[in-house]
């Protein structure tokens, strides 16, 4: 931090802790950023689950019955799901702004680019769901 000479007094503009709640864009940005923490927690849970699966069938079944089915973990998974959806939706909305697609000398409207991102997400989700249901 920069030290001011004793004869000068620095002005610090007061800022409320919830400043980002006053603007919808800032709120969505902050929610998308905090979602990375929840996604990180899910990745750790997934890696632990894979380690338990590698330890054998009984260890895995005990892990599922004892830990993954506990109410706290179920609520945590629901919160993770909500934040993953917030992250995915806000990120796909940004693709039209971030990714400029040119066709010849014209730019494709951003809503088409974002629509393509959402369509790709939907198709990928349907393919994964079909594979999981077929197994």
C-alpha positions as CSV (number, residue, x, y, z in Angstrom):
1,X,0.0,0.0,0.0
2,X,1.2,3.5,-0.8
3,X,2.1,5.6,2.2
4,X,0.9,9.2,2.0
5,X,3.1,12.0,3.4
6,X,1.8,13.0,6.9
7,X,0.6,16.4,5.6
8,X,-1.7,14.7,3.0
9,X,-4.8,12.8,3.9
10,X,-6.0,10.3,1.3
11,X,-9.6,10.1,0.4
12,X,-11.1,6.7,0.5
13,X,-14.5,6.5,-1.1
14,X,-16.8,4.4,1.1
15,X,-18.1,1.3,-0.6
16,X,-20.7,-1.0,0.8
17,X,-19.9,-4.7,1.0
18,X,-22.9,-5.6,-1.2
19,X,-22.1,-2.9,-3.9
20,X,-22.4,-5.6,-6.6
21,X,-26.1,-6.3,-5.7
22,X,-27.2,-2.9,-7.0
23,X,-26.5,-3.7,-10.7
24,X,-27.8,-6.9,-12.4
25,X,-24.8,-7.3,-14.6
26,X,-22.4,-7.1,-11.6
27,X,-24.6,-9.5,-9.7
28,X,-24.5,-12.0,-12.5
29,X,-20.7,-11.5,-12.9
30,X,-20.1,-12.1,-9.2
31,X,-22.4,-15.2,-9.2
32,X,-20.5,-16.6,-12.2
33,X,-17.2,-16.0,-10.4
34,X,-18.3,-17.6,-7.1
35,X,-19.6,-20.5,-9.1
36,X,-16.0,-21.6,-9.7
37,X,-15.7,-22.4,-6.0
38,X,-18.7,-24.7,-6.1
39,X,-17.4,-26.3,-9.3
40,X,-14.1,-26.9,-7.6
41,X,-15.8,-28.5,-4.7
42,X,-17.7,-30.8,-7.1
43,X,-14.4,-31.8,-8.8
44,X,-12.9,-32.7,-5.4
45,X,-16.0,-34.8,-4.6
46,X,-15.7,-36.5,-8.0
47,X,-12.1,-37.3,-7.5
48,X,-12.8,-38.7,-4.0
49,X,-15.6,-40.8,-5.5
50,X,-13.2,-42.1,-8.2
51,X,-10.7,-43.0,-5.6
52,X,-13.4,-44.9,-3.6
53,X,-14.4,-46.7,-6.8
54,X,-10.8,-47.7,-7.3
55,X,-10.7,-49.1,-3.8
56,X,-13.3,-51.8,-4.6
57,X,-17.0,-52.3,-4.8
58,X,-17.6,-52.5,-1.1
59,X,-15.6,-49.3,-0.3
60,X,-17.5,-47.5,-3.1
61,X,-20.9,-48.7,-1.9
62,X,-20.1,-47.7,1.7
63,X,-19.0,-44.3,0.4
64,X,-22.2,-43.8,-1.5
65,X,-24.5,-45.0,1.3
66,X,-22.7,-43.3,4.1
67,X,-21.5,-40.0,2.6
68,X,-23.1,-39.2,-0.8
69,X,-26.6,-39.9,0.5
70,X,-26.3,-37.7,3.6
71,X,-28.6,-34.7,3.6
72,X,-25.8,-32.2,3.8
73,X,-24.1,-33.6,0.7
74,X,-27.4,-33.8,-1.2
75,X,-28.0,-30.1,-0.4
76,X,-24.5,-29.3,-1.4
77,X,-25.0,-31.1,-4.7
78,X,-28.2,-29.1,-5.3
79,X,-26.3,-25.8,-4.6
80,X,-23.5,-27.0,-7.0
81,X,-26.1,-27.7,-9.7
82,X,-27.6,-24.3,-9.3
83,X,-24.2,-22.6,-9.6
84,X,-23.2,-24.7,-12.5
85,X,-26.4,-23.7,-14.3
86,X,-25.7,-20.0,-13.5
87,X,-22.2,-20.3,-14.8
88,X,-23.2,-22.2,-18.0
89,X,-26.0,-19.8,-18.8
90,X,-24.1,-16.6,-18.2
91,X,-21.1,-17.9,-20.1
92,X,-23.1,-19.0,-23.1
93,X,-24.7,-15.6,-23.1
94,X,-21.2,-14.0,-23.3
95,X,-20.1,-16.0,-26.3
96,X,-21.9,-13.7,-28.7
97,X,-20.0,-10.7,-27.2
98,X,-16.6,-12.5,-26.9
99,X,-16.6,-14.5,-30.1
100,X,-17.0,-12.4,-33.2
101,X,-18.0,-14.6,-36.2
102,X,-17.4,-13.0,-39.6
103,X,-19.1,-14.4,-42.8
104,X,-17.4,-12.6,-45.6
105,X,-17.4,-8.9,-44.7
106,X,-20.4,-9.1,-42.3
107,X,-20.5,-10.0,-38.7
108,X,-22.9,-12.6,-37.5
109,X,-25.2,-11.0,-34.9
110,X,-24.2,-11.9,-31.3
111,X,-27.6,-13.5,-30.5
112,X,-27.0,-16.1,-33.2
113,X,-23.5,-16.9,-31.8
114,X,-25.0,-17.2,-28.3
115,X,-27.9,-19.3,-29.7
116,X,-25.4,-21.6,-31.3
117,X,-23.6,-22.0,-28.0
118,X,-26.9,-22.9,-26.3
119,X,-27.9,-25.3,-29.0
120,X,-24.5,-27.0,-28.8
121,X,-25.0,-27.3,-25.0
122,X,-28.5,-28.8,-25.5
123,X,-27.3,-31.3,-28.0
124,X,-24.4,-32.4,-25.9
125,X,-26.6,-32.7,-22.9
126,X,-29.1,-34.9,-24.8
127,X,-26.3,-37.1,-26.1
128,X,-24.9,-37.6,-22.6
129,X,-28.4,-38.3,-21.2
130,X,-29.1,-40.9,-24.0
131,X,-25.8,-42.6,-23.3
132,X,-26.5,-42.7,-19.6
133,X,-30.0,-44.0,-20.1
134,X,-28.8,-46.7,-22.5
135,X,-26.2,-48.0,-20.0
